[in-house]
Amino acid sequence: METLYISTTDTAKLIRKALKTNFPDIKFSVRQSSTSCIWISFAGSHATGEAVNKLGKNFRGADFDGMTDCENSVDHEVNGQKVRYGARYVFVQVDTKNHPCDCETCKVRALQDQVA
């Protein structure tokens, strides 16, 4: 089976489409860096950030093995087709300041903000 290579720019377009489908009420910023990485940022809860991170991992083209200190290519299968995305990594940045949720992480951050 031949591998379909998708550029970083086209990977970003696919991520935008997936985010709009899965999270229609949230405004996302999807940017690509000069190092073939994609950054997703938005204002929302920590729990939503975890869901977005899980979605983003479906579009990464590489993975890092700390034991061998090596980067490895990641292939995906989409509709029976072997696919390799051009974005090496997909990072998620969440602004939870005005969107706290009920998870433990947000509760701790809220307490830290009160103390500071």
C-alpha positions in Angstrom: 0.0 0.0 0.0 1.4 3.4 -1.0 1.6 6.1 1.6 -0.2 9.4 1.0 1.9 12.4 2.2 0.0 15.4 3.4 1.8 18.7 3.8 1.9 20.7 7.0 -0.3 23.4 5.5 -2.9 20.8 4.4 -2.7 19.1 7.8 -3.5 22.4 9.5 -6.6 22.7 7.2 -7.7 19.2 8.2 -7.2 20.0 11.9 -9.3 23.2 11.5 -12.1 21.2 9.9 -12.0 18.5 12.6 -12.1 21.2 15.3 -15.0 23.0 13.7 -16.9 19.7 13.5 -16.2 18.5 17.0 -16.2 21.8 18.8 -18.5 24.1 16.8 -19.0 26.7 19.6 -15.3 27.3 20.3 -13.0 29.7 18.3 -9.6 28.1 17.7 -6.3 29.5 16.4 -4.4 26.9 14.3 -0.9 28.1 13.4 2.0 26.3 11.8 5.6 27.0 12.9 8.7 27.0 10.8 9.6 23.6 12.3 6.7 21.8 10.8 4.7 21.8 14.0 1.2 23.0 14.5 -0.1 25.0 17.5 -3.7 25.0 18.5 -4.8 27.6 20.9 -8.1 28.6 22.4 -9.9 29.9 25.5 -11.7 27.1 27.3 -11.6 24.6 30.1 -8.8 22.2 30.9 -11.1 19.2 30.1 -11.8 20.6 26.6 -8.0 21.0 26.2 -7.5 17.3 26.9 -10.1 16.5 24.3 -8.5 18.8 21.7 -5.1 17.3 22.5 -6.5 13.8 21.9 -7.9 15.0 18.5 -4.6 16.7 17.6 -2.6 13.5 18.2 -4.5 12.0 15.3 -2.7 14.4 13.0 0.9 14.2 14.2 3.6 13.0 11.8 6.2 12.1 14.3 6.7 10.9 17.9 9.7 11.1 20.2 11.2 8.2 22.0 13.0 9.5 25.1 14.6 6.1 25.8 16.5 6.1 22.5 16.5 9.9 22.1 15.1 9.4 18.6 12.2 10.9 16.6 10.1 8.3 14.7 7.7 8.8 11.9 4.1 8.0 12.6 1.8 6.6 9.9 -2.0 6.7 10.2 -4.6 4.8 8.3 -7.6 6.8 7.0 -10.3 5.0 5.1 -7.9 2.1 4.4 -5.3 4.5 3.0 -1.8 4.8 4.7 -1.3 8.5 5.5 1.7 10.5 6.8 1.0 14.0 8.0 3.6 16.7 7.4 3.2 18.3 10.9 5.7 16.6 13.1 4.0 17.5 16.3 0.6 19.1 17.3 0.6 21.2 20.4 -2.4 22.6 22.3 -2.4 25.8 24.4 -5.4 26.5 26.5 -6.3 29.8 28.2 -8.3 28.6 31.2 -8.2 31.9 33.1 -11.7 33.0 32.3 -13.1 29.5 31.6 -12.5 27.3 34.7 -14.1 23.9 34.7 -14.8 21.6 37.6 -11.7 19.4 37.1 -9.0 19.1 39.8 -6.4 21.0 37.7 -8.6 24.0 37.4 -9.5 24.0 41.1 -5.8 24.0 42.0 -5.1 26.8 39.6 -8.0 28.9 41.0 -6.6 28.4 44.5 -3.1 29.4 43.3 -4.5 32.6 41.7 -6.2 33.5 45.0 -2.9 33.1 46.9 -0.8 35.0 44.4 
